[in-house]
Amino acid sequence: MVFVCIGTPRIVGDSVGPKVGTMLQRDNVDAFVYGTEDRPITAINLHRYRKMLATYHRGDIVVTIDATMGNAADIGTVKIADGGLRPAGAFRSRSAKLGDIGVMAIVGEREGDMLLQLKVADENFIAMMAQEVHKIALHALQDGEQSKADASI
C-alpha cells in the first residue's frame, strides 16, 4: 500500500495530509508514505510524485490523502472515494485524479475566499481531522494485511 499525503504545513487548513504522513511514518507502518511535514507534496512538486508512482508503484494500492473544501454541513467529516481524488480540486477542477482511493478531510466551505479559510483554520480542529484520517489509514492497512492473509490460506 502507498499513502500519498498532500498539502503544506505552511497553511494550517492544508496541513492535514502532511500531518497524517508524519504520523504514519512515526508509526513505522508497513507501507510507503509520501508527503510529511518535513517533505510535503504540493502543487509545485506533485508532478514528480505522479511520475514516481507510475514508475515504482504500478499495481500497488495508492491511497491519496488531502484536505478539501465542501458543503457547510460536511465540515469536520472525512469522505472516502473510489478512484482517488483531484489534488487542489477546490482551486483547479482540471487536475487529474491521483490514487485508487481518496481520503478527503473536509476542513472548510467551498464558498467565498477558500484560501483565506485555509490560512485562518483552527489548529486544534485541523489536528483532530488529521487524527481521524490517521485512524482511517491504520484501519485500511489492517484490512489490507487481513486480505493478504486470507488470500494465502
Secondary structure, DSSP 8 states (H G I E B T S, - for coil): -EEEEB--TTSGGG-HHHHHHHHHHHTT-SSEEE--SSS-B-TTTHHHHHHHHHHH-TTS-EEEEEEEEE-GGGTT-EEEEET-B-TTTTT-TT---BSSEEEEEEEEESSS-HHHHHHT--HHHHHHHHHHHHHHHHHHHHHHHHHHHHHH-
